[in-house]
Amino acid sequence: MAQQVFAYIIHKSGVADDTALEMITAAGKLNADASVTAVIAGSGAELDGVCKEVASSFSEVWKIDHETLAYINAEVIRPMLTRILPKQGIVLIPHEHFGMDLAPGLSVKLDAAYLPDAVDFEGIEDGKLKAVREEYGGQVSTHVLCDISQGAVITIRPGSFKADESKSAGGNIVDKTAEAVEGGLAGGVRRFLEIAEAEVGDVDITKSDVLVSVGRGIEEEENLEMVFDLAKAMGADVSCSRPIVDAKWLEKSRQVGTSGKTVKPKVYMALGISGSFQHLGGLKGAPFIVAVNKNVKAPIFQAADVGIVDDILDFVPELTDRINEIKG
Amino acid sequence: MEILVCVKRVPDTAENEIEVNRDGTDIERDDLVYSVNEWDNYAVEEAIQIRDKVGGSITVVTVGNEEDEEVVRREMAMGADNGILLSDDAFNGSDGKGIASVLKAAVEKGKYDLILTGAQADDGAGQVGGMLAAMLDWPYASLVNLLEVIDDKKIKVGREIAGGNQEMNEIDLPCVLSIQTGINEPRYVGIRGIRKVASLEIPVHTAAELGIAGNTVGESGARMKRLDYFVPDAGEGAEILEGSTDEIIDKLVELLKAKGGIK
């Protein structure tokens, strides 16, 4: 008998995350005949809206509706999921900040295998799933073999599986709340307080048409000046990748990526940025991407339109000089 | 506060280009520079700052062999008080759950209020902290980029979520946290610091001493196995501009003008 497949749906402001439809494709790659059950937790009318939206794409929707889930805390939802999910099932969860909070512990509680951050599936043989992952910030990929015969929790990298837009399922919505809270609520050991909104910086990079973005390749804080010089010559704004913010050389409001800002410029210059999926996840609207990096194997060259294999410390000042010459 | 920090020795990606070896069985390990996983370094720094504020001690632990001992020693040079090496042939080939099981056994031999791990390491899985918490039945928070001790029963943590926002939580002790980079500025460790801890004895615990049955960890207990390493099909990729720097800049400037990149 085929294993049951579940997809944990992340939603915000009454709208399901893009990963909902990506998990249908992922589930289809596990087993083309699998019927996929969406699991959606939340509270009230907002939850009902999401369930209705998702039901057009999944063969069944399990709903957990509880006031404690108005803002979902992994410590609260994990015991609920452990109660309602069958031990031998396969549970797909998006590999983002909430999934990373929930999934490893869920695999322990379900006594299931754990396959984190899968980017592709290549088939199941004798109860073992062959999957593709990345290591070393995307510099190399690996095939892994995961024994899913006793159940598995699998986190899916957002954007790695194509969204299934067919909306062909049209499933029932089943209220699982009573079963989920049977025996009482747990998870009070961690209490959600509030969301501290990102600080507004001196530039709003989400509005910029042209971004000159700098990463670890800049090496020293003093070298940032050359990046600002280039941006000035081009009429661009300066953004950056995570290591520059970690080093406190630029403010968080300039960081492009899933944990920073989502930007949609026309032109994006990636200078000394390796191009992790978290960074690329913050780039939308198909900009023209120019990558300058001394490491020819940097993943950024896969995402870029044009690449230059050079040390940015040498290349950037020369480019700036030329642009300034042209502009007179 | 008694703090345990779990660390891992990894190839330093800032110092090395990671390449796949000829038959795809491993990455090319000759000439690799190893260091402590970057995230773990932030975790140790955070532990030091907590200890210096509220007192207590810090133990750094790793699962590995005698080569891995160097990262424990390095973090002691940084300021951790104790180090432990969990080492046994039976641990080889462990998956995330195997490593978490070994760490759980070590946790139960001590008395800790707080366990910190890095948010992820070289394999990008980000799994051991969450598993360890679930095994211990302790609360967990991942991707922590702010930590404030409230009292000896609870702490306040900020989690990094999307869009540069931060999710604030109060969490009871004991708990497990995975620490995100940027939470602090890890201190520099000089040669003198390293020298000071060079001759310290670092206790080694084996599977038997930890009371771990061999078949629950290591390769036999692993449900996740790595088959190979490979470099994915390059696909389209970028058009790499060739020629002298002048020629490259000529081409680039034309492209940028055409795409509206120079205003």
Contacts between the chains, C-beta under 8 A, distances in Angstrom:
chain1	res1	chain2	res2	distance
A	73	B	169	7.4
A	74	B	140	7.4
A	74	B	142	8.0
A	75	B	139	5.4
A	75	B	140	6.9
A	78	B	134	7.8
A	96	B	162	7.3
A	97	B	142	7.3
A	97	B	143	5.6
A	97	B	159	6.8
A	97	B	160	6.6
A	97	B	161	4.7
A	97	B	162	6.5
A	97	B	167	8.0
A	98	B	161	7.7
A	100	B	119	7.9
A	100	B	126	5.3
A	100	B	130	7.4
A	100	B	142	4.9
A	100	B	143	6.5
A	101	B	130	7.2
A	101	B	140	7.3
A	101	B	141	6.9
A	101	B	142	4.6
A	101	B	143	7.5
A	101	B	159	7.4
A	103	B	130	7.1
A	104	B	96	7.2
A	104	B	126	7.4
A	104	B	127	4.4
A	104	B	128	7.5
A	104	B	129	7.3
A	104	B	130	3.0
A	104	B	131	4.7
A	104	B	134	7.1
A	105	B	130	4.6
A	105	B	131	6.5
A	105	B	133	5.9
A	105	B	134	3.5
A	105	B	140	6.0
A	106	B	134	7.7
A	107	B	97	7.5
A	107	B	131	7.0
A	108	B	97	7.2
A	108	B	100	7.6
A	108	B	130	7.9
A	108	B	131	5.2
A	108	B	134	3.7
A	108	B	135	5.7
A	109	B	134	5.7
A	113	B	223	3.8
A	113	B	224	6.3
A	114	B	95	7.8
A	114	B	96	6.1
A	114	B	97	6.5
A	114	B	127	6.0
A	114	B	131	7.3
A	114	B	223	7.9
A	114	B	224	6.9
A	115	B	224	6.2
A	116	B	96	7.4
A	116	B	124	7.7
A	116	B	125	4.2
A	116	B	126	6.5
A	116	B	127	5.3
A	117	B	124	5.9
A	117	B	125	6.5
A	117	B	126	7.7
A	130	B	227	7.3
A	132	B	232	7.9
A	133	B	123	7.6
A	133	B	124	7.4
A	134	B	124	6.4
A	135	B	18	7.8
A	135	B	122	6.1
A	135	B	123	4.9
A	135	B	124	5.9
A	135	B	229	7.7
A	136	B	11	7.3
A	136	B	13	5.6
A	136	B	18	4.3
A	136	B	27	7.6
A	136	B	122	5.8
A	136	B	124	7.8
A	137	B	13	6.1
A	137	B	124	7.2
A	139	B	13	7.1
A	139	B	17	7.2
A	139	B	18	4.3
A	140	B	18	5.5
A	140	B	19	7.5
A	140	B	20	5.6
A	140	B	27	6.2
A	140	B	229	5.2
A	140	B	230	7.2
A	140	B	231	6.3
A	141	B	229	7.2
A	141	B	230	5.4
A	141	B	231	6.8
A	141	B	232	4.9
A	142	B	226	5.2
A	142	B	227	7.2
A	142	B	228	6.5
A	142	B	229	5.3
A	142	B	230	7.2
A	143	B	226	7.5
A	143	B	227	4.2
A	143	B	228	5.3
A	143	B	230	7.1
A	144	B	224	5.9
A	144	B	225	6.5
A	144	B	226	5.3
A	144	B	227	6.4
A	145	B	224	7.6
A	145	B	225	4.9
A	145	B	227	5.5
A	146	B	223	6.3
A	146	B	224	5.1
A	146	B	225	7.8
A	147	B	223	4.2
A	147	B	224	7.7
A	150	B	223	7.6
A	187	B	139	7.7
A	189	B	138	8.0
A	189	B	139	4.0
A	189	B	171	6.7
A	189	B	172	4.4
A	189	B	175	7.4
A	190	B	139	4.5
A	190	B	140	7.7
A	190	B	141	6.4
A	190	B	169	5.5
A	190	B	170	7.3
A	190	B	171	4.5
A	190	B	172	7.2
A	190	B	175	7.6
A	191	B	169	6.3
A	191	B	170	4.6
A	191	B	171	7.5
A	192	B	167	7.1
A	192	B	168	7.6
A	192	B	169	5.7
A	193	B	156	7.4
A	193	B	168	4.1
A	193	B	169	6.0
A	193	B	170	6.0
A	194	B	168	5.1
A	195	B	161	7.5
A	195	B	165	5.5
A	195	B	166	7.0
A	195	B	167	5.8
A	195	B	168	7.2
A	196	B	158	6.6
A	196	B	165	6.7
A	196	B	166	4.2
A	196	B	167	7.9
A	196	B	168	5.8
A	197	B	165	5.7
A	198	B	163	6.1
A	198	B	164	3.3
A	198	B	165	5.3
A	198	B	166	7.8
A	199	B	164	7.8
A	209	B	260	6.8
A	210	B	260	7.2
A	210	B	261	5.3
A	210	B	263	6.9
A	216	B	14	7.0
A	233	B	262	7.8
A	234	B	256	7.2
A	234	B	261	6.2
A	234	B	262	5.2
A	234	B	263	6.8
A	235	B	262	6.9
A	235	B	263	3.1
A	236	B	261	7.4
A	236	B	263	7.7
A	242	B	181	7.1
A	242	B	182	7.3
A	243	B	181	7.8
A	245	B	182	6.1
A	246	B	181	4.7
A	246	B	182	3.8
A	247	B	185	7.8
A	248	B	185	6.8
A	252	B	164	5.2
A	253	B	164	6.7
A	255	B	164	6.7
A	258	B	162	6.1
A	259	B	160	5.2
A	259	B	161	7.6
A	259	B	162	6.8
A	259	B	163	7.9
A	259	B	164	6.9
A	260	B	163	7.5
A	260	B	164	5.2
A	261	B	163	6.9
A	261	B	164	6.4
A	262	B	163	7.1
A	266	B	259	6.4
A	266	B	260	5.2
A	266	B	261	7.3
A	267	B	256	6.6
A	267	B	259	5.2
A	267	B	260	6.3
A	267	B	261	3.6
A	269	B	261	7.3
A	288	B	255	7.7
A	288	B	259	4.3
A	288	B	261	6.9
A	289	B	238	7.7
A	290	B	252	6.8
A	290	B	255	7.5
A	290	B	256	7.3
A	290	B	261	7.6
A	291	B	238	6.0
A	295	B	17	5.6
A	296	B	240	7.9
A	297	B	17	5.9
A	297	B	19	7.4
A	297	B	231	7.7
A	301	B	237	5.8
A	301	B	238	4.7
A	301	B	240	7.3
A	302	B	234	7.0
A	302	B	235	6.5
A	302	B	237	5.2
A	302	B	238	7.4
A	303	B	238	7.8
A	304	B	237	7.8
A	304	B	238	3.8
A	305	B	238	6.1
A	305	B	239	6.8
A	306	B	238	5.7
A	306	B	239	5.4
A	306	B	240	7.9
A	306	B	241	6.2
A	306	B	252	7.0
A	306	B	255	6.1
A	307	B	237	7.6
A	307	B	238	3.4
A	307	B	239	6.9
A	307	B	240	4.6
A	307	B	241	6.9
A	308	B	240	7.3
A	308	B	241	5.3
A	308	B	248	5.8
A	308	B	252	6.9
A	309	B	240	6.3
A	310	B	245	7.2
A	310	B	248	7.7
A	314	B	245	7.6
A	315	B	245	6.8
A	318	B	245	5.8
A	318	B	249	6.2
A	319	B	249	5.6
A	319	B	252	6.9
A	319	B	253	7.8
A	322	B	249	5.1
A	322	B	253	6.1
A	323	B	253	6.6
A	323	B	262	6.1
A	326	B	253	6.8
A	326	B	262	7.9
A	327	B	262	7.9
